[in-house]
Amino acid sequence: MRPLTEQDIRTSFVNCSRGEAKRLVTPRDLDERPWDELDFLGWRDPGAPDRGFLVTERDGGLVGVTLRLPSSRRGLPHRSMCSLCLTTHPVDGVSLMTARKAGAAGREGNSVGIYICADLACSLYVRGKKALPSGSRFEETLTTEQQIARTVGHLSAFLARLRD
């Protein structure tokens, strides 16, 4: 992924108003991000634990999505798997995140959900750049490049559902 500026990020969002995009909290460490190893930029709002954000390159442009997390987590399995990168995490490592759909459907309250790494670090897990707090990823017969392609494919499918 190419390095992004705060302005790039704010103008990329497809499922919130311009005013909401202007007010959202962007990462302060953009200069320190490992851009060459990211398939998307993902972060959580430190002041609002129920909010996350994701920006990726798609079809020659940027697509940003605001995400909501549940305020309470009841009945989750002991371990759970991210739907994007297929990394298995202990109890709090994966969360159901929902995104309001783009356009009229989103204004009517329609949303799409996905189980994703709670820290939004899928790209780093797939590449082995970030270790899990307890254990490791399952060994796969796919190459790292194939796993990256699969993760990007899952992300593209999720983003497509936002525009349906």
Protein Blocks (a to p, Z undefined) as FASTA:
>chain_A
ZZddfklmmmmpckbcfklmmmpccdfklmmpcfklpcbdcdddfklmkbccddddeehi
acdddddddfbdghiafbdcdfklopacdfklpccdddddehjllmnopacdddddfklp
mmmmmnopaccfbdcddddfbdfklmmmmmmmmmmmmmmmmmZZ
